[in-house]
Amino acid sequence: MNTFECIYNEVCLIPKGRVASYGYIACRVGNPRLSRVVGYALHVNPRPGDIPCHRVVMKDGGLTSAFAFGGENEQRRLLEQEGITFLPDGRVDMERFALRL
């Protein structure tokens, strides 16, 4: 299985109502230095309806303006639909919603 497939498999394991950071996914695929590769893989997500790339956020809970399928406003909308709340500064409340290694 190639790196992108491993990334997509890990992202599919993020349950509704939870998020993971790019670094978390990188660690789960075996290399904590692959955060940027995770971002690129999600940007070219071949199955946006099946691979929930909107559940991957920056380590501080920030959303990325490069969200490939409609921008950060769409990412926020999708996360809010799943019950995820945001801090006053617009970041995901990582204490409540982030998966931990």
C-alpha positions as CSV (number, residue, x, y, z in Angstrom):
1,M,0.0,0.0,0.0
2,N,1.4,3.4,-0.9
3,T,1.7,6.4,1.5
4,F,-1.4,8.2,0.2
5,E,-3.5,5.1,0.6
6,C,-2.2,4.7,4.2
7,I,-3.1,8.4,4.8
8,Y,-6.6,7.9,3.4
9,N,-7.2,4.8,5.5
10,E,-6.2,6.7,8.7
11,V,-8.4,9.6,7.8
12,C,-11.3,7.3,7.3
13,L,-10.9,6.1,10.9
14,I,-11.6,9.5,12.4
15,P,-15.2,9.3,13.7
16,K,-17.9,11.9,13.2
17,G,-17.6,14.6,15.7
18,R,-13.9,14.3,16.2
19,V,-10.8,15.8,14.4
20,A,-7.2,14.9,14.0
21,S,-4.2,17.0,13.2
22,Y,-2.0,16.6,10.1
23,G,0.8,15.5,12.5
24,Y,-1.4,12.9,14.2
25,I,-2.2,11.3,10.8
26,A,1.6,11.5,9.9
27,C,2.4,9.6,13.1
28,R,-0.3,7.0,12.5
29,V,1.2,6.2,9.1
30,G,4.6,5.8,10.6
31,N,6.5,9.1,10.0
32,P,5.8,12.2,12.1
33,R,7.7,14.3,9.6
34,L,5.0,13.7,6.9
35,S,2.5,16.4,7.9
36,R,2.9,18.3,4.6
37,V,2.5,15.0,2.7
38,V,-0.7,14.4,4.6
39,G,-1.9,17.9,3.6
40,Y,-1.0,17.3,-0.1
41,A,-2.7,13.9,-0.1
42,L,-5.9,15.4,1.3
43,H,-5.7,18.2,-1.2
44,V,-5.9,15.6,-4.0
45,N,-8.4,13.4,-2.2
46,P,-9.7,11.1,-4.9
47,R,-13.0,10.3,-3.0
48,P,-14.1,13.4,-1.2
49,G,-17.5,11.9,-0.4
50,D,-15.8,8.9,1.2
51,I,-12.6,10.2,2.8
52,P,-13.6,12.8,5.4
53,C,-10.6,15.2,4.9
54,H,-12.6,18.0,6.6
55,R,-11.9,16.2,9.9
56,V,-8.1,17.0,9.6
57,V,-7.1,20.4,11.0
58,M,-3.9,22.1,12.0
59,K,-2.3,21.1,15.4
60,D,-3.7,24.2,17.1
61,G,-7.2,23.5,15.7
62,G,-6.9,26.0,12.9
63,L,-8.6,25.4,9.6
64,T,-6.7,25.6,6.4
65,S,-7.6,28.1,3.7
66,A,-6.4,25.4,1.2
67,F,-9.3,23.1,2.1
68,A,-9.7,21.6,-1.4
69,F,-13.5,21.2,-1.5
70,G,-14.9,24.7,-0.9
71,G,-12.4,26.5,1.4
72,E,-12.2,26.9,5.1
73,N,-15.9,28.1,5.4
74,E,-17.0,24.8,3.9
75,Q,-14.7,22.9,6.2
76,R,-16.1,24.7,9.2
77,R,-19.7,24.1,8.0
78,L,-19.0,20.3,7.7
79,L,-17.4,20.2,11.1
80,E,-20.3,22.1,12.8
81,Q,-22.8,19.7,11.2
82,E,-21.0,16.9,13.1
83,G,-21.3,18.8,16.4
84,I,-17.8,20.2,16.6
85,T,-17.6,23.6,18.3
86,F,-15.1,26.4,17.8
87,L,-13.2,28.7,20.1
88,P,-13.9,32.4,19.9
89,D,-10.8,32.8,17.7
90,G,-12.2,30.4,15.1
91,R,-10.1,27.3,16.0
92,V,-11.5,23.9,16.7
93,D,-11.6,23.2,20.5
94,M,-8.9,20.6,20.3
95,E,-9.2,19.7,24.0
96,R,-12.7,18.5,23.4
97,F,-12.6,17.1,19.9
98,A,-9.0,16.0,18.9
99,L,-7.9,12.4,18.8
100,R,-4.8,11.7,20.8
101,L,-2.0,9.2,20.1
